């Protein structure tokens, strides 16, 4: 059976490939009616990231009329419009009712983390499942695992010590694009590469850091440790950069926010990007496309993550005894002006 492509969908609808790509990847600048029309056609044609929905389309109409309860979203930080998870959660909120579930959000405050307590307004007896976004306190996560509910973590605490959580986990692919970027830089003669970000903050940061280290190791290029700055806090980052006598050819950053802060700090030191240092971020945040210079980064396919999250949650509810699964969804390296040569 022929694999359905974005070009196939574009031809069916008489639209450009770029327009279809924007809809599927939840990009800005598209009318909602156009986006919905494209997504409906993608589901109908069985495009790869919507195949799960298509396979269950016969049951959806019946499920819409059945209220099956709540899927509780627990999050440990404020999820702003610039956050990678915003569009993913928007899609989950729209689509989960098709399966009979509502998505309700609960903020886990610092006091909850310290005392190992649930948010006051969250009643686990009313929840059919839990999805945790940016919950990086391992002890608290283990307490959530002990509730005995179907559970999905979107990102989670780092696994540096090889300790995993007894739950399904969803990540973006943090390795492939970073590996490709390092190798592209080495081919261009940019061998002094550093990393900015607290790689112990979460598993995604840890995977990005280890991908950078492993790519350098496999190329037999030593990493200059002074160029690995283990912080994402602006004040500490400025101090660390100010303490350097010289700078690497390239900085890879744990996310776009760290890159933006680092570029700002370097400007205060009289350095320019990309003239003095090249930069790569991660997340493809809205700011990465409009900042000066525009930022080379890694795009996260939020639609893909939303569909994967639904598949993991619904199948876990249906079959609680399944082995725990860890899923990584595809990402895409995007070159922009911050790596202009």
FIZADO-459863 format. One record per residue (C-alpha): chain; x, y, z. Coordinates in pm, 1 decimal, m for minus. Layout:
BEGIN
+------+----------+----------+----------+
| fipa |       px |       py |       pz |
+------+----------+----------+----------+
|    A |        X |        Y |        Z |
...
+------+----------+----------+----------+
//
This chain:
BEGIN
+------+----------+----------+----------+
| fipa |       px |       py |       pz |
+------+----------+----------+----------+
|    A |      0.0 |      0.0 |      0.0 |
|    A |    138.9 |    338.8 |   m102.2 |
|    A |    238.4 |    567.2 |    182.4 |
|    A |     33.3 |    889.5 |    186.1 |
|    A |    247.1 |   1204.4 |    165.1 |
|    A |    182.2 |   1573.1 |    225.3 |
|    A |    202.3 |   1622.3 |   m153.0 |
|    A |    m75.9 |   1362.8 |   m201.7 |
|    A |   m303.2 |   1553.1 |     38.0 |
|    A |   m218.9 |   1884.2 |   m131.8 |
|    A |   m312.0 |   1745.4 |   m473.1 |
|    A |   m640.8 |   1603.7 |   m343.8 |
|    A |   m738.3 |   1942.7 |   m202.3 |
|    A |   m589.5 |   2156.6 |   m479.1 |
|    A |   m370.6 |   2338.1 |   m227.5 |
|    A |      0.5 |   2402.8 |   m198.9 |
|    A |    226.3 |   2158.4 |    m16.9 |
|    A |    332.4 |   2442.5 |    215.2 |
|    A |    m29.3 |   2510.0 |    321.1 |
|    A |    m90.6 |   2143.0 |    400.1 |
|    A |    236.7 |   2121.1 |    592.2 |
|    A |    138.5 |   2423.7 |    803.6 |
|    A |   m192.9 |   2261.6 |    898.3 |
|    A |    m42.2 |   1925.4 |    988.2 |
|    A |    235.0 |   2085.0 |   1195.0 |
|    A |      2.9 |   2336.9 |   1366.2 |
|    A |    202.0 |   2631.9 |   1229.3 |
|    A |     77.5 |   2990.3 |   1247.3 |
|    A |    m80.7 |   3189.1 |    965.5 |
|    A |   m365.4 |   2958.4 |    859.3 |
|    A |   m741.7 |   3006.8 |    885.3 |
|    A |   m901.2 |   2758.4 |   1125.3 |
|    A |  m1153.7 |   2641.8 |    863.9 |
|    A |   m869.5 |   2566.0 |    620.9 |
|    A |   m674.7 |   2383.3 |    891.0 |
|    A |   m975.9 |   2167.1 |    981.4 |
|    A |  m1044.7 |   2083.1 |    616.3 |
|    A |   m683.6 |   1971.4 |    566.4 |
|    A |   m677.3 |   1763.7 |    885.1 |
|    A |  m1003.2 |   1591.7 |    793.3 |
|    A |   m858.9 |   1499.7 |    452.8 |
|    A |   m535.4 |   1375.9 |    616.4 |
|    A |   m735.9 |   1149.6 |    847.9 |
|    A |   m951.6 |   1027.5 |    560.2 |
|    A |   m645.7 |    940.5 |    348.5 |
|    A |   m465.8 |    768.7 |    635.5 |
|    A |   m167.2 |   1004.5 |    662.2 |
|    A |     87.7 |    841.6 |    895.3 |
|    A |     40.5 |   1051.1 |   1207.9 |
|    A |   m339.5 |   1022.8 |   1189.4 |
|    A |   m359.6 |    650.5 |   1110.9 |
|    A |   m463.2 |    572.3 |   1467.6 |
|    A |   m764.1 |    804.1 |   1439.8 |
|    A |   m859.9 |    662.3 |   1100.1 |
|    A |   m840.3 |    306.9 |   1227.8 |
|    A |  m1089.2 |    389.5 |   1502.5 |
|    A |  m1313.2 |    627.9 |   1304.7 |
|    A |  m1601.3 |    381.2 |   1299.9 |
|    A |  m1626.6 |    394.0 |   1678.3 |
|    A |  m1586.2 |    767.5 |   1722.2 |
|    A |  m1946.8 |    869.6 |   1659.7 |
|    A |  m2071.1 |    630.7 |   1927.6 |
|    A |  m1807.4 |    742.6 |   2174.3 |
|    A |  m1895.9 |   1111.9 |   2136.3 |
|    A |  m2230.3 |   1054.2 |   2308.6 |
|    A |  m2076.5 |    862.0 |   2599.3 |
|    A |  m1918.9 |   1051.0 |   2886.3 |
|    A |  m1634.7 |    835.7 |   3014.7 |
|    A |  m1487.6 |   1080.7 |   3261.8 |
|    A |  m1188.3 |   1304.0 |   3304.3 |
|    A |   m829.7 |   1285.2 |   3192.7 |
|    A |   m639.7 |   1499.3 |   3441.4 |
|    A |   m351.3 |   1712.5 |   3321.2 |
|    A |    m95.0 |   1775.4 |   3595.8 |
|    A |    168.4 |   2036.2 |   3518.3 |
|    A |    443.9 |   2184.5 |   3726.9 |
|    A |    504.7 |   2510.0 |   3540.1 |
|    A |    301.0 |   2775.5 |   3364.4 |
|    A |    247.8 |   2662.7 |   3005.4 |
|    A |    270.7 |   2984.4 |   2803.7 |
|    A |    169.7 |   3027.8 |   2437.0 |
|    A |    539.8 |   2995.0 |   2347.3 |
|    A |    572.4 |   2657.4 |   2520.0 |
|    A |    618.2 |   2356.0 |   2290.3 |
|    A |    328.8 |   2171.2 |   2460.8 |
|    A |     66.5 |   2442.9 |   2408.1 |
|    A |    m46.7 |   2332.6 |   2062.2 |
|    A |    m29.1 |   1966.6 |   2160.0 |
|    A |   m257.5 |   2025.8 |   2459.3 |
|    A |   m495.5 |   2236.8 |   2248.6 |
|    A |   m536.8 |   1943.2 |   2013.2 |
|    A |   m589.1 |   1699.1 |   2300.6 |
|    A |   m854.8 |   1927.0 |   2448.2 |
|    A |  m1036.3 |   1936.6 |   2112.4 |
|    A |  m1004.8 |   1567.8 |   2026.6 |
|    A |  m1042.1 |   1377.3 |   2353.9 |
|    A |  m1418.2 |   1455.4 |   2373.8 |
|    A |  m1452.3 |   1253.6 |   2051.0 |
|    A |  m1359.1 |    951.8 |   2264.7 |
|    A |  m1581.6 |   1048.5 |   2557.2 |
|    A |  m1320.9 |   1218.1 |   2778.8 |
|    A |  m1264.8 |   1572.9 |   2899.8 |
|    A |   m919.2 |   1719.2 |   2967.5 |
|    A |   m895.3 |   1923.2 |   3289.0 |
|    A |   m575.4 |   2095.4 |   3400.8 |
|    A |   m438.8 |   2108.9 |   3756.8 |
|    A |   m132.8 |   2309.8 |   3860.3 |
|    A |    109.6 |   2133.8 |   4095.8 |
|    A |    247.4 |   2405.6 |   4322.1 |
|    A |    581.5 |   2409.0 |   4501.4 |
|    A |    405.2 |   2325.2 |   4830.5 |
|    A |    251.7 |   2016.7 |   4667.0 |
|    A |    598.1 |   1902.4 |   4560.9 |
|    A |    749.4 |   1956.2 |   4905.1 |
|    A |    466.4 |   1785.4 |   5093.6 |
|    A |    391.7 |   1519.1 |   4828.4 |
|    A |     28.1 |   1626.9 |   4809.0 |
|    A |   m212.3 |   1649.9 |   4515.5 |
|    A |   m364.4 |   1983.0 |   4405.4 |
|    A |   m665.0 |   2057.7 |   4627.8 |
|    A |   m910.5 |   2067.2 |   4337.5 |
|    A |   m796.2 |   1732.8 |   4192.0 |
|    A |   m986.8 |   1419.0 |   4293.5 |
|    A |   m812.6 |   1104.8 |   4160.1 |
|    A |  m1134.9 |    907.0 |   4215.6 |
|    A |  m1292.9 |   1109.9 |   3934.0 |
|    A |  m1005.7 |   1062.3 |   3688.3 |
|    A |   m986.2 |    793.7 |   3421.5 |
|    A |   m619.8 |    871.0 |   3352.9 |
|    A |   m347.9 |   1127.8 |   3422.5 |
|    A |   m113.8 |   1305.2 |   3183.2 |
|    A |    185.6 |   1480.8 |   3341.4 |
|    A |    359.2 |   1762.0 |   3150.6 |
|    A |    694.7 |   1895.2 |   3275.0 |
|    A |    679.9 |   1711.6 |   3605.4 |
|    A |   1050.2 |   1675.0 |   3685.1 |
|    A |   1049.3 |   1594.1 |   4059.1 |
|    A |   1121.4 |   1219.6 |   4066.2 |
|    A |    990.0 |   1156.1 |   4418.5 |
|    A |    663.5 |   1334.7 |   4337.2 |
|    A |    631.6 |   1145.0 |   4008.3 |
|    A |    676.8 |    816.4 |   4192.6 |
|    A |    394.4 |    921.8 |   4426.7 |
|    A |    171.2 |    986.3 |   4121.9 |
|    A |    263.8 |    643.4 |   3983.6 |
|    A |    144.1 |    494.3 |   4311.1 |
|    A |   m213.1 |    617.8 |   4250.4 |
|    A |   m270.7 |    319.1 |   4024.4 |
|    A |   m429.4 |    520.6 |   3741.2 |
|    A |   m340.6 |    497.6 |   3370.6 |
|    A |    m56.0 |    745.9 |   3342.4 |
|    A |    144.3 |    924.1 |   3074.0 |
|    A |    446.4 |   1149.1 |   3126.2 |
|    A |    527.8 |   1402.1 |   2854.3 |
|    A |    896.9 |   1450.1 |   2930.4 |
|    A |   1007.2 |   1372.7 |   3284.4 |
|    A |   1300.3 |   1359.6 |   3525.8 |
|    A |   1639.8 |   1273.4 |   3379.2 |
|    A |   1752.3 |    911.5 |   3373.2 |
|    A |   2121.2 |    979.2 |   3426.9 |
|    A |   2132.9 |    710.3 |   3696.0 |
|    A |   1936.3 |    461.4 |   3486.9 |
|    A |   1626.7 |    493.5 |   3706.8 |
|    A |   1298.3 |    486.6 |   3513.7 |
|    A |    935.7 |    550.3 |   3607.9 |
|    A |    674.2 |    271.1 |   3594.3 |
|    A |    458.0 |    455.1 |   3341.5 |
|    A |    418.0 |    531.2 |   2971.6 |
|    A |    642.0 |    817.1 |   2854.9 |
|    A |    631.5 |   1045.2 |   2552.6 |
|    A |    922.8 |   1252.0 |   2421.7 |
|    A |   1018.4 |   1432.4 |   2105.9 |
|    A |   1321.2 |   1285.8 |   1925.5 |
|    A |   1600.2 |   1472.3 |   2104.2 |
|    A |   1885.5 |   1288.7 |   1936.8 |
|    A |   1868.0 |   1274.1 |   1556.2 |
|    A |   1860.9 |   1646.9 |   1475.7 |
|    A |   2134.7 |   1730.1 |   1729.4 |
|    A |   2355.0 |   1453.1 |   1589.3 |
|    A |   2301.8 |   1580.6 |   1236.7 |
|    A |   2372.7 |   1939.7 |   1341.7 |
|    A |   2701.4 |   1845.3 |   1511.1 |
|    A |   2813.4 |   1651.6 |   1204.8 |
|    A |   2713.5 |   1937.3 |    971.5 |
|    A |   2921.9 |   2177.5 |   1179.2 |
|    A |   3221.6 |   1942.3 |   1180.0 |
|    A |   3203.6 |   1908.1 |    801.0 |
|    A |   3214.2 |   2287.3 |    781.1 |
|    A |   3527.8 |   2295.1 |    995.4 |
|    A |   3351.2 |   2418.3 |   1310.5 |
|    A |   3504.3 |   2175.7 |   1559.8 |
|    A |   3492.0 |   2379.5 |   1881.0 |
|    A |   3135.2 |   2315.7 |   1990.0 |
|    A |   2985.0 |   2389.6 |   2332.1 |
|    A |   2654.2 |   2323.4 |   2506.6 |
|    A |   2438.7 |   2557.9 |   2716.3 |
|    A |   2170.2 |   2425.9 |   2951.8 |
|    A |   2117.6 |   2225.7 |   3269.0 |
|    A |   2122.2 |   1874.9 |   3125.8 |
|    A |   1999.5 |   1732.8 |   3457.6 |
|    A |   1685.5 |   1949.2 |   3452.0 |
|    A |   1482.4 |   1688.5 |   3260.1 |
|    A |   1521.4 |   1385.3 |   3035.9 |
|    A |   1481.0 |   1583.4 |   2712.8 |
|    A |   1768.3 |   1817.3 |   2802.8 |
|    A |   1975.4 |   1515.2 |   2905.6 |
|    A |   1912.9 |   1341.8 |   2572.1 |
|    A |   2008.4 |   1655.9 |   2377.2 |
|    A |   2328.9 |   1690.4 |   2578.3 |
|    A |   2426.4 |   1324.9 |   2541.9 |
|    A |   2351.5 |   1337.6 |   2166.0 |
|    A |   2597.8 |   1627.7 |   2137.8 |
|    A |   2863.2 |   1446.9 |   2343.5 |
|    A |   2818.9 |   1119.6 |   2157.0 |
|    A |   2839.1 |   1284.6 |   1813.3 |
|    A |   3166.4 |   1452.0 |   1914.5 |
|    A |   3299.8 |   1126.4 |   2057.3 |
|    A |   3216.6 |    929.5 |   1741.6 |
|    A |   3394.4 |   1193.8 |   1531.6 |
|    A |   3695.4 |   1168.5 |   1765.2 |
|    A |   3674.3 |   1541.6 |   1841.0 |
|    A |   3745.7 |   1635.6 |   2205.0 |
|    A |   3490.9 |   1851.0 |   2387.6 |
|    A |   3635.4 |   2154.4 |   2563.0 |
|    A |   3463.6 |   2131.1 |   2900.8 |
|    A |   3478.8 |   2505.5 |   2967.1 |
|    A |   3238.3 |   2549.8 |   2676.3 |
|    A |   2975.7 |   2328.8 |   2844.2 |
|    A |   2776.0 |   2568.5 |   3061.2 |
|    A |   2539.2 |   2382.5 |   3290.9 |
|    A |   2275.3 |   2646.3 |   3356.8 |
|    A |   1968.2 |   2791.2 |   3190.2 |
|    A |   1927.7 |   3082.4 |   3433.4 |
|    A |   1999.4 |   3416.9 |   3266.9 |
|    A |   2203.5 |   3568.1 |   3552.4 |
|    A |   2425.0 |   3260.6 |   3597.0 |
|    A |   2458.6 |   3225.2 |   3221.8 |
|    A |   2583.7 |   3582.3 |   3188.5 |
|    A |   2839.6 |   3518.9 |   3464.7 |
|    A |   2962.7 |   3198.0 |   3299.3 |
|    A |   2997.2 |   3358.8 |   2957.0 |
|    A |   3173.5 |   3662.9 |   3104.1 |
|    A |   3429.7 |   3432.1 |   3266.4 |
|    A |   3537.4 |   3281.5 |   2932.5 |
|    A |   3861.1 |   3407.6 |   2775.0 |
|    A |   3744.2 |   3295.5 |   2431.8 |
|    A |   3440.1 |   3132.3 |   2279.4 |
|    A |   3362.7 |   2818.2 |   2079.3 |
|    A |   3271.9 |   2819.0 |   1711.7 |
|    A |   2921.4 |   2697.5 |   1796.2 |
|    A |   2688.8 |   2677.7 |   2095.4 |
|    A |   2412.0 |   2417.7 |   2104.9 |
|    A |   2145.2 |   2517.6 |   2357.2 |
|    A |   1904.7 |   2297.0 |   2550.7 |
|    A |   1613.4 |   2502.5 |   2418.7 |
|    A |   1537.4 |   2825.4 |   2236.0 |
|    A |   1493.3 |   3026.6 |   2556.4 |
|    A |   1848.5 |   2940.9 |   2668.2 |
|    A |   1976.0 |   3037.6 |   2322.2 |
|    A |   1793.0 |   3370.7 |   2332.4 |
|    A |   1935.7 |   3454.0 |   2676.7 |
|    A |   2287.1 |   3349.7 |   2570.4 |
|    A |   2276.6 |   3561.5 |   2255.0 |
|    A |   2159.5 |   3858.4 |   2465.0 |
|    A |   2445.9 |   3802.6 |   2712.5 |
|    A |   2703.3 |   3780.3 |   2433.3 |
|    A |   2583.0 |   4109.2 |   2286.0 |
|    A |   2651.7 |   4273.4 |   2621.4 |
|    A |   3006.4 |   4135.2 |   2591.7 |
|    A |   3045.8 |   4290.6 |   2247.4 |
|    A |   3006.6 |   3963.9 |   2056.4 |
|    A |   2785.9 |   3910.4 |   1752.7 |
|    A |   2587.9 |   3612.4 |   1627.9 |
|    A |   2659.5 |   3457.3 |   1383.4 |
|    A |   2978.9 |   3655.9 |   1311.8 |
|    A |   3158.4 |   3548.8 |   1632.1 |
|    A |   2961.1 |   3243.7 |   1747.3 |
|    A |   2702.7 |   3024.3 |   1574.5 |
|    A |   2391.8 |   2915.5 |   1767.8 |
|    A |   2140.3 |   2631.8 |   1759.6 |
|    A |   1837.0 |   2604.7 |   1987.4 |
|    A |   1559.0 |   2349.2 |   2025.2 |
|    A |   1174.0 |   2370.9 |   2017.0 |
|    A |   1119.1 |   2612.2 |   1723.3 |
|    A |    944.5 |   2858.4 |   1955.0 |
|    A |    760.6 |   3155.7 |   1798.6 |
|    A |   1043.7 |   3387.2 |   1909.8 |
|    A |   1302.0 |   3179.6 |   1722.6 |
|    A |   1143.1 |   3288.9 |   1392.6 |
|    A |   1134.6 |   3663.4 |   1464.8 |
|    A |   1440.9 |   3730.3 |   1681.8 |
|    A |   1755.3 |   3885.6 |   1532.8 |
|    A |   1921.7 |   3681.4 |   1403.1 |
|    A |   1654.4 |   3421.1 |   1340.7 |
|    A |   1750.2 |   3106.4 |   1529.0 |
|    A |   1856.2 |   2771.0 |   1387.9 |
|    A |   1653.3 |   2523.4 |   1591.4 |
|    A |   1476.3 |   2187.4 |   1599.5 |
|    A |   1105.4 |   2180.1 |   1516.7 |
|    A |    876.5 |   1961.3 |   1727.9 |
|    A |    574.9 |   1815.6 |   1546.2 |
|    A |    309.4 |   1891.5 |   1806.9 |
|    A |     28.4 |   1728.0 |   1608.6 |
|    A |    228.6 |   1405.0 |   1603.1 |
|    A |    285.9 |   1428.2 |   1978.8 |
|    A |    m85.0 |   1488.4 |   2043.4 |
|    A |   m188.2 |   1183.4 |   1840.8 |
|    A |     78.9 |    970.5 |   2009.3 |
|    A |    m40.2 |   1092.2 |   2351.1 |
|    A |   m399.6 |    995.3 |   2267.9 |
|    A |   m290.4 |    653.7 |   2147.3 |
|    A |    m85.7 |    588.1 |   2460.9 |
|    A |   m356.5 |    711.6 |   2698.2 |
|    A |   m653.1 |    539.5 |   2532.9 |
|    A |   m475.3 |    207.8 |   2489.0 |
|    A |   m354.7 |    217.6 |   2851.7 |
|    A |   m711.9 |    280.8 |   2972.1 |
|    A |   m833.7 |     m4.5 |   2750.1 |
|    A |   m556.8 |   m247.0 |   2852.4 |
|    A |   m403.5 |   m150.6 |   3189.5 |
|    A |   m176.0 |   m455.7 |   3187.3 |
|    A |     25.9 |   m351.8 |   2880.1 |
|    A |    403.0 |   m328.0 |   2919.5 |
|    A |    515.3 |     30.6 |   2977.2 |
|    A |    609.4 |    213.9 |   2658.7 |
|    A |    845.9 |    500.7 |   2579.5 |
|    A |    773.8 |    679.4 |   2251.7 |
|    A |    982.7 |    940.8 |   2070.2 |
|    A |    814.9 |   1142.8 |   1793.0 |
|    A |    998.0 |   1288.8 |   1495.4 |
|    A |   1166.2 |   1630.0 |   1494.3 |
|    A |   1319.7 |   1839.4 |   1218.7 |
|    A |   1638.6 |   2048.8 |   1207.5 |
|    A |   1569.9 |   2397.5 |   1070.6 |
|    A |   1861.6 |   2617.1 |    962.8 |
|    A |   1825.4 |   2993.0 |   1000.3 |
|    A |   2047.9 |   3300.5 |   1025.3 |
|    A |   2217.3 |   3214.4 |   1357.8 |
|    A |   2431.4 |   2957.5 |   1174.1 |
|    A |   2494.5 |   3160.7 |    859.4 |
|    A |   2851.9 |   3102.2 |    741.5 |
+------+----------+----------+----------+
//
